[in-house]
Every structure is written in C-alpha cells, then in structure tokens.
Amino acid sequence: MKFNATLENITTYEAGKPIELVVREFGIEPKNIIKLASNENPFGCSLKVKEAVSDILSKMALYPDDSMFKLKDALGKRYEVKTENLIIGSGSDQVIEFAIHAKASPTAKILMNSITFAMYEIYAKHVGASVIRTTSQEHDLEQFYALYLEHKPEMIFLCTPNNPTGDAIDAKKLFEFLAKIDADTLVVVDGAYMEYAISKDETKKVEPKELIEKFENVLYLGTFSKAYGLGGMRIGYGIANPKIIKELYKLRPPFNITTLSLEAATIALSDEEFVQKSIIHNFEQMKRYEEFANSKKIDIIESYTNFVTLCFSDTLNSTKIANQLLRQGMIVRDLSSYKMNAIRVTVGTPEQNTRFFDLIKDFI
Ligand SMILES: *Cc1c(COP(=O)(O)O)cnc(C)c1O
C-alpha cells in the first residue's frame, strides 16, 4: 500500500525505554530498575495532586471541561497572561504539532539548532517542510540570524534550556534576536526546563508575559512533564498572542486533555513548594555528576535542566555503555541518534544516582 510520501523519510521518535520493557527483556524485577532516561521528576509529583485526583475518579463517565477553565485560570495567574493567550496540549508536544501544522506549508523551511528536541523535525516532516539546522552544538543566535537571512524560514525553534544538551540561551540575547525577526515568522521558544534554568541562573530567565507582549509572532511552550512530575498525565501548554492561539485551536481535537490531567496540572501549579524542593535537590545532586565526570575525565555539558549530558572520548562508545547499563536495570538515554557519542542521564534521587555511579564505573 502507498502512504503519504512525506512519511517515507520519517524515523519514528524513540522514547526513553519504559521500565516495563526492561522487565520483559532482561527479566529484572521492577524494584531493581532505575529509569534516568526521560527527565522525569524522581520524587514523583506533589502529594496534593495525588489526593486531588482520587476525587476525580467519580467523574470519569463525563467528558472533561473542554474550556479548561480552572487550569487556564491558574496558568493565567501564574504567568500574568489572559485565557486567550493560552492553549493546552496533550503534552507540549501536541502544541508543537499544532504550531507546525498551523504555520508550515510543504514548501516551508523550519530553522532549528543542530542538536535539539527530535519532535520538531518529525512534525516538520509531517507537513513536508524542510529543516534547516545550525552547525554549533549550543544555540548560536548569530548563526541563527545568518541562516534566517539566507533562507527566510517560516518558523524558528529555539529550545532553552535545550534538550538533549542542557545548555540555555542568555535571555537578553534571545530578546535582541527576536527583535530582528520579521513578524510573519513564527518563533517557538520551548521552555520545557525553564523552571530549572531560572533557579540556577537569572540571566536565562525568559518570562512568557514579556515575550508575548513584545513579540506577537512568538509562541512560548511549557510542560507539566518535567519539574511538576506529571509526565504520565500528558499535559503542557502554549502561550502566545491570541491571533496565534486562535489558529492553533483550529487544529485541536475536542477534549484533548482528560479530566484527570486537567485536575492534576491545576493542583500541581498550586504546590510551588514541591517544585522548588525538587529543583534544589536536582542541582545539589547534579554536583555529584560533575564531580564524577571530572574525576573520570569525561566531558559534561553545563546543564540548566534536570539531566546531564556526558560526552565520551573515542575510546568509549555511548551505545555500548547505555546497553551495558540497561542489562543492569539502569535506563539512560544514548544520544548516538543525535550523532553524539554521549549519554543523557536524568538526575535522580540520591540513591539512584549512587547506583548509577557504581554501575558505570565498571564500563568506563
Ligand atoms: C519533554 C520535552 C517536551 C515535551 O514534553 P511533553 O511531555 O510533551 O509536555 C518539549 N520540549 C522539550 C525540549 C522537552 O524536553
């Protein structure tokens, strides 16, 4: 059977391996498996969320509130933006999908960093758009601007902090860059790890309110999957000028967010203490990774997120190391598909991190 030709050169997104798979493939008991592969919060989510969602179970028969009023109200207060500036997606992933489908035609060009979140390219290919990439590992906004002038792309993706490398763009430079971009170019600023970056370094702080007030062509993305510990709920959001939001809404399937996820996200926003504790813990534990890497002469990229990227020299092979760890029940992310000889490791609980250091010592 012939399918849409645009699908021919798409490789399916490879998600972090789930614990269930390691149980099946290696016969390891779930309690002996540690997953540090998908940048989830190792402490789970706020206790308040756990309490609140159990009340929701009685409402399961009814469709969700498709206006998403409670969550939009809470997000609006958090970011000082209006309901009309918001769209909620099944993960911010879905908002990326809406944005590309809304803006990019088959002849469109989409500019992004050399190494960045893989879904941008996959959705770009859905619509047949071509992807233009910079060459530097970190976001180099001068290079972005040169490529922008050369190709006049319909869309630009900026991921700060960036996944899978953990580095972040200086906020001042970001604003200067945006000021030079034509209002007809849609610029997506993906802040999936912004909560972490803000806590580490104020100069990386990008405020959605300021962003959308200054630029009507910018879409900011946030997610509940990382710092808020709700990866399994699949919920994220976009913040932009109402004109952009209105177009994205045309692509949104009705009831794209479950009642359970809406409630969990709303309550999660009310427990800032949980998030702040998680973030403090994250950077405390990250120091252990830095010390480990330094002592073993492994390159570690300075990270503004909840993961670290360990880059190996030619004598080591990231795929091999990731597989060796996997057989011991330790799931990390091999970055060979990004053409990096590196692994990405989510900062876990103190015990999980200790286990990681113990295991990897044998392979390096
Ligand atoms: C995790 C992540 C997302 C999206 O996560 P969702 O679970 O779909 O909300 C988006 N961008 C980046 C860079 C990410 O790392």
PDBQT file of the ligand as one rigid body, heavy atoms in Angstrom, charges set to zero:
ROOT
HETATM    1  C1  LIG A 401       9.977  16.888  27.419  1.00  0.00    +0.000 C 
HETATM    2  C2  LIG A 401      10.031  17.970  26.409  1.00  0.00    +0.000 A 
HETATM    3  C3  LIG A 401       8.893  18.484  25.764  1.00  0.00    +0.000 A 
HETATM    4  C4  LIG A 401       7.507  17.995  25.837  1.00  0.00    +0.000 C 
HETATM    5  O1  LIG A 401       7.126  17.231  26.817  1.00  0.00    +0.000 OA
HETATM    6  P1  LIG A 401       5.598  16.823  26.946  1.00  0.00    +0.000 P 
HETATM    7  O2  LIG A 401       5.682  15.667  27.860  1.00  0.00    +0.000 OA
HETATM    8  O3  LIG A 401       5.066  16.504  25.603  1.00  0.00    +0.000 OA
HETATM    9  O4  LIG A 401       4.924  18.018  27.542  1.00  0.00    +0.000 OA
HETATM   10  C5  LIG A 401       9.040  19.532  24.885  1.00  0.00    +0.000 A 
HETATM   11  N1  LIG A 401      10.219  20.050  24.633  1.00  0.00    +0.000 NA
HETATM   12  C6  LIG A 401      11.329  19.583  25.205  1.00  0.00    +0.000 A 
HETATM   13  C7  LIG A 401      12.606  20.219  24.874  1.00  0.00    +0.000 C 
HETATM   14  C8  LIG A 401      11.283  18.525  26.101  1.00  0.00    +0.000 A 
HETATM   15  O5  LIG A 401      12.403  18.057  26.638  1.00  0.00    +0.000 OA
ENDROOT
TORSDOF 0
